[in-house]
């Protein structure tokens, strides 16, 4: 499943809407997404949303849509 993650770059500052960024991850569960993010980033996670059906199609049509892969 594809998940949309809304986040702030640093987890030690107050969230500001203007600084919110988005990334997309492929994982089996929300817990897997959180584990990947904790292991590979220092992001302050605001929200994790599963994408499927029409919602996924809409996101895929955005020019900024790219699935993030961690190595």
FENBEL-V558792 format. One record per helix or strand of 2 or more residues. SS is the DSSP state (~ for helix, > for strand). FROM is the first residue (numbers start at 0). TO is the last residue. If there is no record, write none. Layout:
ss-><SS:SS>
from-><FROM:FROM>
to-><TO:TO>
This chain:
ss-><>:~:>:~:>:~>
from-><1:16:20:29:43:52>
to-><7:18:25:39:50:59>
